[in-house]
Amino acid sequence: MENVEHKASFLKNEFVKTLSSINPEMKGLWGKMNVQQMVEHMSFSFRQANGKDKYSLLTPEENVAKAQAFLMTDKPFRENTPNAIIGENTIPEKNASIADALNELQTEINDFFALFDAQPDAVITNPFFGDLNYEMWVQLLHKHSLHHLRQFGITTNP
């Protein structure tokens, strides 16, 4: 559980600070998203995790166990991993500024932890990895956050 607590602490306390250090004009090392779109994409991920945005499972049922087994490793997501929800095009920015996007992300992060503080046994469906409990969501969100930090040249391994 210590590893989960470490990852949760990073997500709760360090992730947005780290994102705010990225020059908003920087181009990613891969992918099509700019910094603000990536921050908003992470808000979208946390809204899935905190139950505000609900999705049906897109992964065939027989592949969920394999997907969850990968999820629980520290193997990173590949660069340019496709996302069937986003598709080929980037999603336009919805916030007026990067500061607003970062504030929105911190709110979604806080809401994620508040949900699981209130309902520690909650299980929420992720469209790619199936039904996830708190530990699995923290693992996914941490893996996803590191993926996008690497996209913009931040290679620390919090």
C-alpha positions in Angstrom: 0.0 0.0 0.0 3.0 2.3 0.5 3.6 2.5 -3.2 -0.1 3.5 -3.7 0.2 6.1 -1.0 3.3 7.5 -2.7 1.6 7.7 -6.1 -1.5 9.2 -4.5 0.5 11.8 -2.8 2.2 12.8 -6.0 -1.1 13.1 -7.8 -2.7 15.0 -5.0 0.2 17.4 -4.1 2.8 17.5 -6.9 1.2 16.8 -10.3 -0.4 20.1 -10.9 2.7 22.0 -9.6 4.9 20.0 -12.0 2.5 20.7 -14.9 2.6 24.4 -14.1 6.4 24.4 -14.7 5.9 23.5 -18.3 6.1 26.4 -20.8 2.6 26.5 -22.2 4.1 27.2 -25.7 6.2 24.0 -25.6 5.5 21.4 -28.3 5.2 17.9 -27.2 7.9 15.3 -28.1 5.0 13.3 -29.6 1.3 13.5 -30.1 -0.9 16.4 -31.2 -1.9 18.0 -28.0 -0.5 21.3 -26.8 0.1 21.8 -23.0 -3.3 23.2 -22.2 -5.1 20.4 -24.2 -3.0 17.8 -22.3 -3.9 19.4 -18.9 -7.6 19.4 -19.9 -7.2 15.8 -21.1 -6.0 14.9 -17.7 -9.0 16.6 -16.1 -11.1 14.4 -18.3 -9.3 11.4 -17.0 -9.9 12.4 -13.4 -13.6 13.1 -14.1 -13.8 9.5 -15.3 -12.0 8.4 -12.1 -14.2 10.5 -9.8 -17.4 9.2 -11.4 -18.6 12.5 -12.9 -18.1 11.2 -16.5 -19.4 7.7 -17.0 -18.4 5.5 -19.9 -19.2 1.9 -20.9 -16.4 -0.6 -21.3 -14.9 -0.4 -24.8 -12.4 -3.2 -24.3 -13.7 -6.7 -25.1 -14.6 -8.4 -21.8 -12.1 -11.3 -22.6 -9.2 -8.7 -22.8 -9.9 -6.9 -19.5 -7.8 -9.1 -17.3 -4.8 -8.7 -19.5 -5.4 -4.9 -19.7 -5.6 -4.8 -15.9 -2.5 -6.9 -15.5 -0.6 -4.3 -17.6 -2.1 -1.5 -15.7 -0.7 -2.8 -12.4 2.8 -2.9 -13.7 5.2 0.1 -13.9 5.6 -0.4 -17.6 4.8 3.0 -19.3 2.2 3.6 -21.9 3.8 3.7 -25.4 4.2 7.1 -27.1 1.2 7.9 -29.3 -1.0 5.3 -27.6 -4.4 5.7 -29.4 -7.4 6.8 -27.4 -10.7 5.6 -29.0 -12.7 8.3 -27.1 -10.6 11.2 -28.4 -10.0 9.8 -31.9 -7.5 11.2 -34.4 -8.2 14.8 -33.7 -7.3 16.9 -30.7 -10.1 18.3 -28.6 -10.3 22.2 -28.6 -9.3 23.9 -25.5 -12.3 24.7 -23.2 -10.6 26.9 -20.6 -9.8 30.5 -21.2 -6.2 30.0 -20.0 -3.7 27.4 -18.8 -4.1 28.7 -15.3 -7.8 28.0 -15.5 -7.1 24.5 -16.9 -4.7 23.8 -14.1 -7.2 24.9 -11.5 -9.9 22.7 -13.1 -7.5 19.7 -13.0 -6.7 20.3 -9.3 -10.4 20.4 -8.5 -11.0 17.1 -10.4 -8.0 15.5 -8.5 -9.4 16.8 -5.2 -12.9 15.4 -6.1 -11.3 12.0 -6.9 -9.7 11.7 -3.5 -12.8 13.1 -1.8 -15.0 10.4 -3.5 -12.7 7.5 -2.3 -12.3 9.0 1.2 -16.1 8.9 1.4 -16.5 5.6 -0.4 -13.3 3.6 0.0 -14.8 0.5 -1.6 -16.2 2.3 -4.6 -15.6 0.7 -8.0 -15.8 2.9 -11.1 -15.6 1.6 -14.7 -12.8 2.8 -16.9 -13.6 2.4 -20.6 -10.3 0.7 -21.4 -9.4 -1.1 -18.1 -12.9 -2.1 -16.8 -14.0 -1.9 -13.2 -11.3 -0.2 -11.0 -11.0 0.2 -7.3 -9.1 3.0 -5.6 -5.7 1.3 -5.8 -6.2 0.5 -9.5 -7.3 4.1 -10.3 -4.3 5.6 -8.5 -2.1 3.3 -10.5 -3.8 4.2 -13.8 -3.8 8.0 -13.1 -0.1 7.9 -12.0 0.9 5.9 -15.1 -1.1 8.3 -17.3 0.4 11.4 -15.6 3.9 10.1 -16.1 3.1 9.4 -19.8 2.1 13.0 -20.4 4.9 14.5 -18.3 7.3 12.5 -20.5 5.5 13.9 -23.6 6.6 17.3 -22.5 10.1 16.4 -21.5 9.7 15.8 -17.8 11.3 12.4 -17.0 11.4 12.4 -13.2 9.8 9.3 -11.7 7.7 10.6 -8.8 
